[in-house]
Amino acid sequence: MMDSGRGPEQCRHGKYGQGYSVDVDALREQEYPLLSQTTYLDHAGTTLYAKSLITAFSRDMQSNLFGNPHSMSVSSQLSTQRTEDVRSRVLHFFNASPEEFDVVFMANATAAIKLVADSFRDFDSRGFWYGCHVDSHTSVIGVREVAKMGYQCFHDADVNAWISELGKAQSKAPKLFAFPAQSNMNGRRLPVRWCEQIRSAADGGANVFTLLDAASFVSTAALDLGDANAAPDFTALSFYKIFGFPDLGALIVRKSAARILER
């Protein structure tokens, strides 16, 4: 989409560039030459990749031989080491302790959500109960199709009422509550504190787990998983929403909840 009627100076708001530590125009010219004379309006869909990122990736691929990580060759060991290095960097990026969390690389956030859904489906012969917020992405809402013990879609007030009743729950069957950190529909940011509140309310043995869809949120904000007790059990995200490249996602798992994935 282009606006050729006015120059950039005429289009600027008076507060343009405030709050940034660098010259926005210089950064745009240096890192995003693909935006020259163009206005990009689909950042919610995918983040544009920076020139330096593509240059560094190309240099790395041309300088190293990466083999199948499941063998003992030099090239394979290089792949294995690089994978573990990146896993550690991902945890550090989200301030997540490697003692408390692990990373499962996935095709995208949707694949990460599906892995959690399939794991809950197979974890208990009774199936599982599922709850999700009405602002959730379709991939989150779709999990209800495999929830044998029923499901419910919540508004904010419903979530708070449900949490207050968790301590009275009689059934020990697995329950999963999923919600977005940021709504794709309206951009509203939902309270991540629900994860801690649910864990505290279910401490009596209600067997409730939380799944946070962080794909939209992490494209414009920092997700801090420094407090493992307040963090989601499962966090789904896509790296291309953050960096624009590569087309890869991840599931960040609290190790205390990892047993769900072991079947």
Secondary structure, DSSP 4 states (H G I P E B T S, - for coil): ----SS-HHHH--TTTTTT-SS-HHHHHHHH-GGGTT-----TTT-PPPPHHHHHHHHHHHHH-----TTS-SHHHHHHHHHHHHHHHHHHHHTT--TTTEEEEEESSHHHHHHHHHHHHHHH-TT--EEEEETT--HHHHGGGGG-TT-EEEE-HHHHHHHHHHGGG----S-EEEEEESB-TTT-PBP-TTHHHHHHHHTTTTT-EEEEEE-TTGGGTS------GGGS-SEEEEETHHHHS-S--EEEEEEGGGGGGG--
